[in-house]
Amino acid sequence: VLFKPSKLHLVLVVLLAISTIGFAAWRSISIHGLEDEVAATRTQARDAMTVQAGELLQLTAIPLAWAIRAGVVAGDLRDIDTYMDKLVQEKYVKRIVFVDGAGTIVSSTNTKLKDQPAATVLPGVDMKATTPRVDRAGDDLRIVVPVMSYERQVGTLVLDYSVGRSIETKLAP
């Protein structure tokens, strides 16, 4: 009697199959929803970290601009070159450049750039801006800080930072 197929057995097998398929579909939809939510959260976190990194880098670059100003006034950028070389050794700092008022690179962490015109090395960077700013350059941040004397702008500090790589190492996969 137990091995003879009946309508009850058939109904139970069909219900079990439908519930298994339904559970698998629900699970798949739930997982995709969670993956989308995690991706959106990662994007929000990445954007927030980029903004925060830019603000902190700008705060870091302003005292460097003051130190450069002191070096320009004294006519000696050796200490500035040393400080820039130390700063570029930080993990995600890519390059630091100081451009004089005439538009020539006078100090750089890449010595090949010295005495080059800034317009060719840093195309599109406004060297006459009077306020510090943070620009996006692909996955990088470019911090541009005017170096001011008491009466005029004596140059521009440009710091390139690889924020994309920095953030990805801090966000869990």
C-alpha positions as CSV (number, residue, x, y, z in Angstrom):
1,V,0.0,0.0,0.0
2,L,2.9,2.4,0.7
3,F,4.7,1.7,-2.5
4,K,1.6,2.2,-4.7
5,P,1.6,5.8,-6.1
6,S,-1.5,7.7,-5.1
7,K,-2.8,11.2,-5.6
8,L,-1.5,12.2,-2.2
9,H,2.0,11.1,-3.0
10,L,1.9,12.9,-6.3
11,V,0.5,16.1,-4.6
12,L,3.2,16.0,-1.9
13,V,6.0,15.5,-4.5
14,V,4.7,18.4,-6.6
15,L,4.4,20.7,-3.5
16,L,7.9,19.7,-2.4
17,A,9.3,20.5,-5.8
18,I,7.4,23.8,-6.0
19,S,8.6,24.9,-2.6
20,T,12.2,23.9,-3.3
21,I,12.1,25.9,-6.6
22,G,10.4,28.8,-4.8
23,F,13.0,28.8,-2.0
24,A,15.9,28.8,-4.5
25,A,14.4,31.7,-6.4
26,W,13.7,33.7,-3.2
27,R,17.3,33.0,-2.0
28,S,18.7,34.1,-5.4
29,I,16.7,37.3,-5.4
30,S,17.7,38.0,-1.8
31,I,21.4,37.5,-2.5
32,H,21.3,39.8,-5.6
33,G,19.5,42.4,-3.5
34,L,22.2,42.2,-0.8
35,E,25.0,42.4,-3.4
36,D,23.4,45.5,-4.9
37,E,23.0,47.0,-1.4
38,V,26.7,46.3,-0.6
39,A,27.8,47.8,-3.9
40,A,25.8,50.9,-3.2
41,T,27.2,51.2,0.3
42,R,30.8,50.7,-1.0
43,T,30.2,53.5,-3.5
44,Q,28.9,55.8,-0.8
45,A,31.8,54.9,1.4
46,R,34.3,55.5,-1.4
47,D,32.8,58.9,-2.2
48,A,32.8,59.9,1.4
49,M,36.4,58.8,1.9
50,T,37.4,60.6,-1.2
51,V,35.9,63.9,0.1
52,Q,37.5,63.4,3.5
53,A,40.9,62.5,2.0
54,G,40.8,65.6,-0.2
55,E,40.0,67.8,2.8
56,L,42.8,66.3,4.9
57,L,45.3,66.6,2.0
58,Q,44.4,70.2,1.5
59,L,45.0,70.8,5.2
60,T,48.4,69.1,4.9
61,A,49.3,71.1,1.8
62,I,48.6,74.5,3.3
63,P,51.5,74.3,5.9
64,L,53.7,73.0,3.1
65,A,52.8,76.1,1.0
66,W,53.7,78.3,4.0
67,A,57.1,76.5,4.3
68,I,57.7,77.0,0.6
69,R,56.8,80.7,0.9
70,A,59.5,81.0,3.6
71,G,62.0,79.2,1.4
72,V,61.1,81.5,-1.6
73,V,61.5,84.6,0.6
74,A,64.9,83.3,1.9
75,G,65.9,82.3,-1.6
76,D,66.6,78.7,-0.6
77,L,64.5,75.7,-1.5
78,R,66.8,73.0,-0.3
79,D,64.8,72.3,2.9
80,I,61.6,72.3,0.8
81,D,63.1,69.7,-1.6
82,T,64.0,67.5,1.4
83,Y,60.6,67.9,3.0
84,M,58.9,67.1,-0.3
85,D,61.1,64.0,-0.9
86,K,60.1,62.8,2.6
87,L,56.4,63.4,2.0
88,V,56.4,61.6,-1.4
89,Q,57.7,58.5,0.4
90,E,54.2,58.2,2.0
91,K,52.4,55.3,0.4
92,Y,49.9,57.0,-1.9
93,V,51.5,60.4,-2.5
94,K,52.5,60.3,-6.2
95,R,54.1,63.6,-6.9
96,I,54.7,67.1,-5.4
97,V,55.5,70.0,-7.6
98,F,56.2,73.7,-6.8
99,V,55.7,76.1,-9.8
100,D,57.0,79.6,-9.5
101,G,55.1,82.7,-10.5
102,A,56.5,82.6,-14.1
103,G,55.0,79.1,-14.6
104,T,58.3,77.1,-14.3
105,I,58.7,74.1,-12.1
106,V,61.4,75.0,-9.6
107,S,61.0,72.1,-7.2
108,S,59.6,68.6,-7.7
109,T,59.8,65.2,-6.3
110,N,60.6,64.1,-9.8
111,T,63.8,65.8,-10.6
112,K,63.3,65.4,-14.3
113,L,60.5,67.9,-14.1
114,K,62.6,70.8,-12.7
115,D,62.9,73.8,-15.0
116,Q,60.1,72.4,-17.2
117,P,57.1,74.7,-18.1
118,A,54.2,73.7,-15.9
119,A,51.8,74.2,-18.7
120,T,53.2,71.1,-20.5
121,V,53.8,68.9,-17.4
122,L,50.5,69.8,-15.7
123,P,48.0,70.7,-18.5
124,G,44.8,72.2,-17.4
125,V,45.9,73.1,-13.9
126,D,45.1,76.7,-13.1
127,M,48.3,78.1,-11.7
128,K,46.7,81.5,-11.0
129,A,44.0,80.3,-8.6
130,T,44.0,82.3,-5.4
131,T,42.4,79.7,-3.1
132,P,43.4,76.1,-2.3
133,R,41.3,73.5,-4.1
134,V,41.0,69.8,-4.6
135,D,40.5,68.4,-8.1
136,R,39.7,64.9,-9.3
137,A,42.2,63.5,-11.9
138,G,40.8,60.1,-12.6
139,D,41.2,57.9,-9.5
140,D,43.6,60.5,-8.1
141,L,43.2,63.7,-6.2
142,R,45.2,66.8,-7.2
143,I,45.6,69.4,-4.4
144,V,46.4,72.8,-5.8
145,V,47.5,75.5,-3.3
146,P,48.6,79.0,-4.1
147,V,51.8,80.1,-2.4
148,M,51.3,83.7,-1.4
149,S,53.7,86.4,-0.2
150,Y,52.3,89.4,1.5
151,E,51.6,91.3,-1.7
152,R,51.3,88.7,-4.5
153,Q,51.3,85.0,-5.4
154,V,54.8,83.6,-5.7
155,G,53.9,80.2,-7.0
156,T,51.6,77.2,-6.8
157,L,52.0,73.9,-5.0
158,V,50.6,70.8,-6.7
159,L,50.3,67.5,-4.8
160,D,49.0,64.4,-6.6
161,Y,47.6,61.6,-4.4
162,S,46.3,58.2,-5.5
163,V,43.1,58.1,-3.5
164,G,41.6,55.3,-5.5
165,R,44.3,52.8,-4.4
166,S,44.3,54.2,-0.9
167,I,40.6,53.7,-0.5
168,E,40.4,50.2,-2.1
169,T,43.0,49.0,0.4
170,K,40.8,50.2,3.3
171,L,37.5,48.8,2.0
172,A,37.1,45.1,2.5
173,P,36.4,43.1,-0.7
